[in-house]
């Protein structure tokens, strides 16, 4: 059966209600202490992707983070890392082809720079968050408790693994149809430079150097429908709120909050070294 057309944007149909999910083995044949990867759950992710899998075990494996391997008594090869490896290569090829055809007058150096901005973990983590991969990824207890479901590296690598699964199950053309609108949107959003500077890292370094404190981010509110959400995040240190920010994903809202906090701190120090937003 051919996959459905790629939906506009990254829409997120609601997950099946948890009490109605049967207690089943996952598609890998292993019981995991996460959202059960039964057919209803995987169908929901397929709807978000706009792809219907012939072999859902590939999609299920793409969601198995290495942190759960020992806890679930899995082999190393049962994690999503092999699919991530394949998805990374396939993503690079699709991005390179898109840029080559879309910008015939750009030099090799500029094309390489643009591809790097499209395939870095910051960009991929934001895409993974917008797809809601944190709802599905199978994590070990420690990784889950430490915030792995919203961590850019976890979501970005899970997205690469999902791309690898799509490539194996549906082929390069379907993968290109899936990625094309997403990559073009990212180019339109950020241009050739990729995502803005990592203000969260800057803020953490500054606070640790000046106060010995570590910033923490708190969700204040979520507004709008599933396909057009606006998140508000606050950043605090030592129980003191430093600033807040908004964005279309938690990660973007956290970056906005961190940037605002840097501006407040620099103003208090009489400096102006926080670059203006693009």
C-alpha positions as CSV (number, residue, x, y, z in Angstrom):
1,X,0.0,0.0,0.0
2,X,1.5,3.4,-0.9
3,X,2.2,5.8,1.9
4,X,-0.2,8.7,2.5
5,X,0.8,12.1,1.3
6,X,3.1,14.1,3.6
7,X,0.8,16.2,5.8
8,X,1.2,20.0,5.8
9,X,3.6,20.9,8.7
10,X,4.3,18.5,11.4
11,X,0.9,17.7,12.7
12,X,0.6,15.6,15.9
13,X,-2.5,13.4,16.1
14,X,-3.3,12.6,19.8
15,X,-1.8,9.5,21.2
16,X,-4.2,6.6,22.2
17,X,-5.3,7.0,25.8
18,X,-2.9,5.1,28.0
19,X,-5.6,3.0,29.8
20,X,-6.7,1.5,26.5
21,X,-3.3,0.4,25.4
22,X,-3.1,-3.4,25.9
23,X,-0.2,-4.9,27.7
24,X,1.7,-6.4,24.8
25,X,5.2,-7.2,24.0
26,X,6.8,-4.6,21.8
27,X,7.5,-5.3,18.1
28,X,11.0,-6.4,19.2
29,X,9.5,-9.1,21.4
30,X,10.7,-7.4,24.6
31,X,8.6,-5.7,27.3
32,X,9.9,-2.2,28.0
33,X,9.0,0.2,30.8
34,X,7.9,2.9,28.3
35,X,4.9,3.6,26.1
36,X,4.1,0.2,24.6
37,X,5.0,0.1,20.9
38,X,1.9,-1.7,19.8
39,X,0.1,-1.2,16.4
40,X,-2.1,1.7,17.7
41,X,1.0,3.6,19.0
42,X,3.1,3.0,15.9
43,X,0.1,4.0,13.6
44,X,0.0,7.3,15.5
45,X,3.7,7.9,14.7
46,X,3.2,6.9,11.1
47,X,0.4,9.5,10.8
48,X,2.8,12.2,12.1
49,X,5.4,11.1,9.6
50,X,3.0,10.7,6.7
51,X,4.5,7.2,6.0
52,X,2.9,3.8,6.4
53,X,5.4,1.0,7.1
54,X,5.3,-2.4,5.6
55,X,7.5,-3.7,8.4
56,X,6.8,-1.9,11.6
57,X,9.5,-3.7,13.5
58,X,11.9,-1.3,11.7
59,X,10.0,1.7,13.1
60,X,9.9,0.1,16.6
61,X,13.6,-0.5,16.5
62,X,14.3,3.1,15.5
63,X,12.8,4.1,18.8
64,X,15.0,1.9,21.1
65,X,17.6,4.1,22.8
66,X,20.9,2.4,23.8
67,X,20.1,3.3,27.5
68,X,17.5,0.6,27.7
69,X,19.5,-2.2,26.1
70,X,20.8,-3.6,29.4
71,X,17.6,-3.0,31.3
72,X,15.6,-4.9,28.7
73,X,18.2,-7.6,28.2
74,X,18.7,-6.7,24.5
75,X,21.7,-7.1,22.3
76,X,23.6,-4.0,21.3
77,X,22.4,-4.4,17.7
78,X,18.8,-4.1,18.9
79,X,19.2,-0.4,19.7
80,X,18.5,2.3,17.1
81,X,22.2,3.1,16.6
82,X,22.6,1.0,13.4
83,X,19.5,2.6,11.9
84,X,20.8,6.0,13.1
85,X,24.0,5.3,11.1
86,X,22.1,4.6,8.0
87,X,19.6,7.4,8.5
88,X,22.5,9.9,8.9
89,X,24.0,8.9,5.5
90,X,20.6,8.9,3.8
91,X,19.8,12.3,5.2
92,X,23.1,13.7,4.0
93,X,22.4,12.4,0.5
94,X,18.9,13.8,0.3
95,X,20.0,17.2,1.7
96,X,22.9,17.4,-0.7
97,X,20.7,16.5,-3.7
98,X,18.1,19.1,-2.6
99,X,20.7,21.9,-2.3
100,X,22.4,20.9,-5.5
101,X,19.2,21.2,-7.5
102,X,17.7,24.2,-5.7
103,X,20.8,26.4,-5.8
104,X,22.6,25.8,-9.1
105,X,24.7,29.0,-8.7
106,X,26.1,28.2,-5.3
107,X,29.7,27.1,-4.7
108,X,30.7,23.8,-3.3
109,X,31.8,25.5,-0.1
110,X,28.4,27.2,0.5
111,X,26.5,24.0,-0.3
112,X,28.6,22.1,2.2
113,X,28.0,24.8,4.8
114,X,24.2,24.7,4.2
115,X,24.1,20.9,4.4
116,X,25.9,21.0,7.7
117,X,23.4,23.4,9.1
118,X,20.6,21.1,8.0
119,X,22.0,17.8,9.4
120,X,23.4,19.0,12.8
121,X,21.9,17.6,16.0
122,X,20.4,21.0,17.0
123,X,18.3,21.1,13.9
124,X,17.4,17.4,14.0
125,X,16.5,17.6,17.7
126,X,14.0,20.4,17.0
127,X,12.5,18.3,14.2
128,X,12.3,15.3,16.5
129,X,10.6,17.4,19.2
130,X,8.1,18.8,16.7
131,X,7.3,15.2,15.6
132,X,6.8,14.3,19.3
133,X,9.4,11.5,19.2
134,X,9.9,12.0,22.9
135,X,6.5,10.4,23.3
136,X,7.6,7.2,21.7
137,X,11.4,6.7,22.3
138,X,12.2,3.8,24.6
139,X,14.6,5.0,27.4
140,X,16.3,3.4,30.3
141,X,15.2,4.6,33.7
142,X,18.2,6.8,34.4
143,X,18.0,8.5,30.9
144,X,14.3,9.1,31.3
145,X,14.6,10.6,34.8
146,X,17.4,12.9,33.6
147,X,15.2,14.5,30.9
148,X,16.2,12.3,28.0
149,X,12.8,12.7,26.3
150,X,13.4,16.4,25.6
151,X,17.2,16.2,25.0
152,X,18.2,17.3,21.6
153,X,20.8,14.6,21.1
154,X,18.3,11.8,21.9
155,X,15.5,13.3,19.7
156,X,17.9,14.1,16.9
157,X,19.5,10.7,16.8
158,X,16.0,9.0,17.1
159,X,14.9,11.1,14.1
160,X,18.0,9.9,12.1
161,X,17.1,6.3,13.1
162,X,13.5,6.8,11.9
163,X,14.9,8.1,8.6
164,X,17.0,4.9,8.3
165,X,13.9,2.8,8.9
166,X,11.9,4.7,6.3
167,X,14.7,4.2,3.8
168,X,14.9,0.5,4.4
169,X,11.1,0.0,4.4
170,X,10.0,2.5,1.7
171,X,13.1,3.4,-0.3
172,X,14.9,6.6,-1.2
173,X,12.0,8.3,-3.1
174,X,9.6,8.1,-0.1
175,X,12.4,9.4,2.2
176,X,13.0,12.3,-0.2
177,X,9.2,13.1,-0.2
178,X,9.2,13.1,3.6
179,X,12.4,15.2,4.0
180,X,11.9,17.7,1.2
181,X,9.3,19.9,2.9
182,X,11.1,19.7,6.2
183,X,14.5,20.7,4.9
184,X,13.1,23.5,2.8
185,X,11.2,24.8,5.8
186,X,14.5,24.7,7.9
187,X,16.3,26.6,5.1
188,X,13.5,29.2,5.0
189,X,13.6,29.5,8.8
190,X,17.3,29.8,9.4
191,X,18.9,30.5,6.0
192,X,22.3,29.2,5.2
193,X,23.7,29.7,8.7
194,X,21.6,27.1,10.6
195,X,20.1,27.5,14.0
196,X,21.0,30.5,16.2
197,X,23.9,30.3,18.6
198,X,23.4,28.0,21.5
199,X,22.4,30.5,24.2
200,X,21.7,27.7,26.7
201,X,25.3,26.6,26.7
202,X,26.5,30.2,26.9
203,X,24.2,30.8,29.9
204,X,25.3,27.6,31.7
205,X,28.9,28.5,31.3
206,X,28.3,32.1,32.5
207,X,26.3,31.1,35.6
208,X,28.8,28.3,36.5
209,X,31.7,30.7,36.2
210,X,30.1,33.6,38.0
211,X,27.7,32.0,40.5
212,X,28.5,28.3,40.6
213,X,24.9,27.7,39.6
214,X,23.3,25.5,36.9
215,X,20.2,26.9,35.1
216,X,17.0,24.9,35.1
217,X,14.1,25.3,32.6
218,X,10.4,25.1,33.6
219,X,7.5,24.9,31.3
220,X,5.1,27.9,32.0
221,X,2.4,27.3,29.4
222,X,1.5,25.8,26.1
223,X,-1.0,27.6,23.8
224,X,-2.5,26.8,20.4
225,X,-3.5,23.7,18.5
226,X,-1.2,20.7,18.2
227,X,0.1,21.7,14.8
228,X,0.8,25.3,15.8
229,X,1.8,25.4,19.4
230,X,3.5,28.2,21.3
231,X,5.6,27.2,24.3
232,X,6.6,29.5,27.1
233,X,9.6,28.4,29.2
234,X,11.2,30.1,32.2
235,X,14.8,29.7,33.2
236,X,15.9,29.9,36.8
237,X,19.0,29.5,38.9
238,X,19.1,28.9,42.6
239,X,15.2,29.1,42.7
240,X,15.3,32.6,41.2
241,X,13.6,33.2,37.8
242,X,16.0,34.9,35.4
243,X,13.9,35.3,32.3
244,X,11.3,33.6,30.1
245,X,11.0,33.0,26.4
246,X,8.6,31.7,23.8
247,X,9.0,29.4,20.7
248,X,7.3,26.9,18.5
249,X,9.0,24.1,20.5
250,X,10.3,23.6,24.0
251,X,13.9,23.8,22.7
252,X,13.3,27.1,20.9
253,X,11.5,28.5,23.9
254,X,14.4,27.5,26.2
255,X,16.9,29.1,23.8
256,X,14.8,32.3,23.8
257,X,14.7,32.3,27.6
258,X,18.4,31.7,27.8
259,X,19.1,34.6,25.4
260,X,16.8,36.9,27.5
261,X,18.6,35.8,30.7
262,X,22.0,36.5,29.1
263,X,20.8,40.0,28.1
264,X,19.6,40.7,31.6
265,X,22.9,39.5,33.1
266,X,25.0,41.4,30.6
267,X,23.0,44.6,31.2
268,X,23.7,44.3,34.9
269,X,27.4,44.0,34.1
270,X,27.2,46.9,31.7
271,X,28.1,44.8,28.6
272,X,26.3,44.2,25.4
273,X,27.8,41.0,24.0
274,X,24.6,39.1,23.3
275,X,24.0,39.2,19.5
276,X,20.7,40.4,18.2
277,X,18.2,37.8,17.1
278,X,18.1,36.9,13.4
